[in-house]
């Protein structure tokens, strides 16, 4: 839901230097409830733009680099374009795209499968557009995977008696095997938050239009990590969406990729559970247990 608001005065002045008609513009808050960044939709003389204000320089730099990557990888109407940027604030102005956020849309089964197929195709083109990965970035990627494995081991020690034997085995596998698997996995430029909340869908005119937003988590990494949210949240109850997505992606997962995907997703699930128990958060507890149960039954 969006609410009519005003931009902070200094941000308004900056936007006015780049967007005509700001004095009469309609501004609505388009931020995610749990996000740290602030997002506003601005409807002015020449159409809509989005203004985004970041909590850190790192988030800002990732968004800018992600937009630059999208401009090379995707069609002009498949991702927002940078219209203005200011690293000092840090803030950007982005072009608007047609459609609505996919998460929560009441889609019929065939239409939802179609959207997931298009999402798979888009991610394939995103991944196929290479970016240089420095030795330092490579070390960071491997250190991140090792940290995830260490977290799994730590949580296993803490919560082992609250897991089923099969769940304990799965989390133990994640702690032991993820660093070694990572060395054999393809690296690329990840979106970092590839899920329906960052997909847009415009059903008309037929055959419809799919696009991608929000690049502030984008960075070099294991390409299979872009599938973790889908693997844990969407695909267990909807294997038809998994089939549609992977058909669009056009790259059957290797044994190593499938194994790593299950273990990365299990690590995420046990992390949800650990945080939920620590904070007495029933939503996170239930989410963590559901992910672990799904991964126990997943092909390994």
N, C-alpha and C positions, 0 to 999 in steps of 0.2 A: 504494500500500500504506500502511496506517496502523499505527502502533505505540502501545501503551499507554504513557502518559507522565503527568507531573504538570504542572499549570500553574505558572509562576513564583509564589512565595508572595504577592507583592503583587497580582498579577493575580487569583489565586485568591480573595483576600479581596474584591476589587472585584466579581468575578462572583458570589460568594456573597450579596452584597447584593441581587442581582437574580434569582438562580436558586435555588430551594429545593432542599434535599437535596444540596448540593455535597460534604458530608463523605463521602457514599457514591457520588458520581458516578463514572462511567467516562469517562476522558479519553483521546482518541486524537489523534495528530498527523495533521492533514489538509493540511499545507502542500505546495505544489508544490516539487519538488526545486530548481528554478532561481529561485524567487521570493524577493523580499526580505521580504515580509510573512510573519507566522506565523499559522497557522490551526489551531484545535483543535475537534474534535467533542466535545461534552459531553453525555452521557446521564445525566439526573438523574430526580428523582421524576416530573416532569410532561412527560417526553419529551426530545427532542434540541434543542440549540441549537448554534450555532457562535460561537466567540470568535475575533476577528481583531485582531492587533496590527500596527501599521503602522510602517515605517521612517522616515516623515516626516509632517509635518502636511498637506502637499499631498495625499498618497495618502489620508490619512484624510478630508480634506474632500471629495475626489472621491467616495469611497465613500458618504459621508453624502448628498451631493447626488444621486448616482446612485440611491440607495435612495428618496429623495424623488421623483425623476423617475419611477422604476418604479412607485411607489404611485399616481401620476397616470395613467400610460400603460398599465399592465398589470393583469390580474386579481390578486386577493390571493394566489393559489397559483402565480403565474407568476414571482415574484421574492421573495427574502427580505425580511422586514420588520425594521426597526430596533427592537430591544427595549430597548437601552440603549446609551449612547455616552459616552465620556470623552475630550475633546480634549486633556487633559493627558498621557495615557499615550503615544500616542493609541490607543484601542481601541474596538471595538464588540461588541455581542452581537446576533446575527442569528437569525431563525427558520430552522428546517430545512425543506427541501422534499422531496417524494417523488422517487424515481428515483436514477439513477447518472449520472456524467459520461459524455457520449456518446463522447468520444475513446477509442478502443480497444475499444468494445463490439462484440461479434460480431453485427452486424445483417445480416439478409437484405436483398437489394437493394430490394425493395418497401418494407420497413420503414424502411430508411435514406432512401429518397426521401421517405417520409412525414414523417420527422423534419426533413429539410431544408425541406420545404414549410412545416411549422409554424414552423421557425426564421425563414423569410422573412416569414411573416405577423406573427410577434412583433416582428421588427425594423421592419417597416412601421409598426406601432402605436407602437413606441418613437420612431421618427423623426417620426411625425405629431403627437406631443404636443410642442407648441412650448415653448421656454424663451426668455426675453429674452436677446439677445446685445448686450452693450454695445459702444460704439465701441472700447474698449480690447481686448475679446475679439476683435472683428473684426480689429483690427490684429495681434493675436497669431496668429490663424489664418493670415492672409496671410503673416506673417513665417515661420511654420512651413513653409508650402509653398515659399517662397523659399529657406529653408534646405535643404530637400530637393533643390531644383533645383541649388543651389550644391554640395551634396554630390555629386550625380551628375556635375557638371562636374569637380570635383576628382578623383573616382575615374577618370573617363574619361582625364584627363591622366596619371594614375598607372598605370593598367592597360590603356590602350587597345590595346597590342600583344598583350594576352592575350585579347582579345575578337575574335569573328568580325566581319566587316564589317557584317552585319545587326545584331549586338548593339551595335556602336559607334554605328550610326545610331539605334537605339532609345534608348540612354542619352543621346545628344546631343539627341534630341527631348525627353526628359524635362528635361534641363537648360535647354533653350530655351523650352519651351512650357508647363510646369506653372504658373508664376506667372500667365500670361495666362488659362489655362483656369480657374484657381481663381476668378477674378473673375466667371465666368459659372455657377459651380456652386452648387446649393442648399446652404445652411448649416442646421445643426440641432444637436441634442444627440446626440453620438456615444456609443456604448457604449465604444469604444476598443480592445476586445480580443474582437471577435465571432467566435468560433471554437468548434468542438465541445468544447474543453476547458472551456468555460464554459456549455455547454448540459447540462441534465439531462433524462433520458428515463425514464419509468416506463411500460412497455408494458401493465401491468395496473392497474386494469380497463380493458378495451377501451373506446374506441379508443386509449387511452394518453394520457400527459400530458407536455408539454414545458415547461421553464422555464429561467430565465436567472439566472446568478450573476456575482459579481465585477465591481464597478463602480469600482475604484480607478484606472482609466484613462479614465473617462467625463469628457467635457467638450464644450463647443461646438466644432464643427469642420465640415469637409466631410463630408456624410453618406455620400458614396461611399467614404470612407476605411474605413468599417466592412466593406466588401466586399474589401479588399485581401488579407487572409490567405486567404480562400476562393478568390479569383482566382488566387493564386500557388501554393497548396498542394493544394486539393481539386478544383477544377474542371478543370484541364488533363487529368487522367486520367479524370475522371468528369463528362462533359458532362450526363449525366442528372441529377446532383445540382444542377448550375447551373440546368437547366431547372426542376427542382422548387422550388428556392429562389426563383427569380425569379417563378415562378407564385404562390407564397405571398406574396412581397413585393408583387405586384400593381401594380408600377410599371415598365414597360419602360424600360430605360436609354436616355437620349438619346444622340445621337452624342457630345456633349461629355462626358457622364458616362462613356461607354464608353472614349473616348479617354483621359480623365484616369485611369480605373481601370487601364488597361494601363500607362500611364507611371508612375503611383504604384507599381504592383507591380514594374515593371522597376527603379525606383529602389531598392526594398527588396531585390530580387535582387542588384543590383550591390553594395549595402551588405553583404549577407551574404558575397559573394565577397571583397570588400576586407578585411573583418574576418577571414574564414577564412584568407586568405593571410598576413595580418599575424601571426596566432596559430598558423599551421600546423594549423588545425582542419579536418580532412577533411570532417566533417559539414557545417560551414558552407560550405565550398568547393563541395561537391556540391549543396547546397541552392541556393546562389546561381546556379550554372551551370544547374541544372534550371529555376529560375524564369525566367532570361533566355531560355533556349531556348523555353520555353512561350510567353512574351510575344512573341517574334519571330513565332511562328505565330498569335498571337491576332488577331481582327478589330480593325483600327485605322481 
